[in-house]
Amino acid sequence: MTRRLAALLCAAVTSISVAQREPNDSVQGAMHFSAKALDLDGDGMISKDEFMTYHAAMWDKMTVATHGNLTVSAAAAAFARGGMHIDAGQMDLDRDGNISKDEFMHYKASHWGLLPPDARGRISVSDFVTAMQTHRSEAASAAATRASKPD
């Protein structure tokens, strides 16, 4: 279960930095967030609707200067600046070198199902934070292993 959750977070949200940045940093091209910010109604739980609404708003902020689209390389750079370990190329469903909001949202929706929901289909903020911390640790370890192997 931990590997499955880590894979989700690596690919989605989900491989996400818990650190707070300057409020306008996403407009400057970095994609990141805190789990608490996903809890839009403040009830301590994250629903799929909250998850998707949050990511739609982040995409809009991140792409304000590019009218809602990013090249794969620009998206990869933005995710990296935000501390996220995501293969942006996986979002480019039509393989045209650009990621649209629809492609980004499809990617996020496909990863929601990998989270361990409660009976009402939600995940607690604290469980989400724990999963992110686990993923970040595993992602850092995997990156170190890759870096230590000769090409």
C-alpha positions in Angstrom: 0.0 0.0 0.0 2.8 2.4 0.8 4.4 1.9 -2.6 1.1 2.4 -4.3 0.5 5.6 -2.4 4.1 6.8 -3.0 3.6 6.2 -6.8 0.5 8.3 -6.7 2.2 11.1 -4.9 5.2 10.8 -7.2 3.0 11.2 -10.2 0.6 13.7 -8.7 0.0 15.6 -5.9 0.7 14.6 -4.9 4.8 14.1 -4.9 4.4 17.4 -3.3 6.2 19.8 -1.2 4.6 20.5 2.2 6.6 23.7 2.6 4.7 27.0 2.3 6.1 29.5 -0.2 5.4 33.1 -0.9 1.7 33.5 -1.8 2.4 34.6 -5.4 5.1 32.0 -6.0 2.8 29.8 -8.1 2.2 32.8 -10.4 5.9 33.0 -10.8 6.0 29.5 -12.2 6.3 27.1 -9.2 3.7 24.4 -8.6 3.4 23.4 -5.0 1.0 23.4 -2.0 0.3 22.3 1.5 -2.1 19.6 2.3 -4.0 21.9 4.6 -4.7 24.2 1.7 -6.5 21.3 -0.1 -9.0 21.3 2.7 -11.1 24.1 1.3 -14.0 23.8 3.8 -11.7 23.4 6.8 -13.2 20.2 8.1 -9.9 18.3 8.3 -10.8 16.1 5.4 -10.0 16.4 1.7 -12.7 15.3 -0.8 -12.2 14.7 -4.5 -14.0 17.9 -5.3 -11.7 19.9 -3.1 -8.7 18.1 -4.6 -9.8 18.9 -8.1 -10.9 22.5 -7.3 -7.6 23.2 -5.7 -5.5 21.8 -8.6 -7.6 23.7 -11.2 -6.9 27.0 -9.4 -3.2 26.2 -9.1 -3.0 25.4 -12.8 -4.8 28.7 -13.6 -2.3 30.6 -11.4 0.7 28.8 -12.8 -0.3 29.4 -16.4 -1.7 32.9 -16.2 1.1 34.2 -18.5 0.7 31.3 -21.0 -3.1 31.3 -21.3 -3.7 27.9 -19.7 -1.0 25.8 -21.4 2.6 24.9 -20.7 5.2 23.1 -22.6 6.3 19.8 -21.0 9.7 21.3 -20.2 8.2 24.4 -18.6 5.9 22.3 -16.5 8.7 20.0 -15.4 10.8 23.1 -14.4 7.8 24.5 -12.5 7.1 21.3 -10.6 10.8 21.0 -9.8 10.9 24.5 -8.4 8.0 23.6 -6.2 9.8 20.5 -4.9 7.5 18.1 -6.7 8.8 14.9 -8.2 6.6 14.5 -11.3 7.3 13.3 -14.8 5.5 16.1 -16.6 5.6 14.1 -19.9 3.0 11.7 -18.4 0.5 14.6 -18.5 0.9 15.2 -22.2 -1.7 12.8 -23.4 -1.6 13.8 -27.0 2.2 13.9 -27.1 2.3 17.3 -28.7 4.9 18.7 -26.3 2.3 20.9 -24.5 0.1 20.3 -21.4 -3.4 21.7 -21.4 -5.5 22.3 -18.4 -7.7 19.4 -19.5 -4.7 17.1 -19.7 -3.5 18.3 -16.3 -6.9 17.7 -14.7 -7.2 14.3 -16.3 -3.8 13.4 -14.8 -4.9 14.6 -11.3 -8.2 12.8 -11.5 -6.6 9.5 -12.4 -4.4 9.8 -9.3 -7.1 10.6 -6.8 -8.3 7.0 -6.9 -4.9 5.8 -5.6 -5.3 7.6 -2.3 -6.7 5.6 0.7 -10.2 7.2 1.2 -12.5 6.8 4.2 -16.0 5.4 3.9 -17.2 8.8 2.5 -14.4 8.9 -0.1 -12.2 11.5 1.6 -8.7 11.5 3.1 -7.7 13.3 6.2 -5.3 16.2 6.0 -3.0 14.4 8.5 -3.0 11.2 6.5 -2.3 13.2 3.3 0.7 14.9 5.0 2.0 11.6 6.2 1.8 10.2 2.7 3.6 13.2 1.3 6.4 12.9 3.8 6.8 9.2 3.1 6.8 9.9 -0.6 9.3 12.7 -0.4 11.7 10.5 1.6 11.3 7.6 -0.8 11.7 9.9 -3.8 14.9 11.4 -2.4 16.2 7.9 -1.7 15.4 6.8 -5.3 17.0 9.9 -6.8 20.1 9.3 -4.8 20.3 5.7 -5.9 19.8 6.7 -9.6 22.5 9.4 -9.2 25.0 6.9 -7.7 24.6 4.4 -10.6 26.9 4.9 -13.6 25.2 5.6 -17.0 
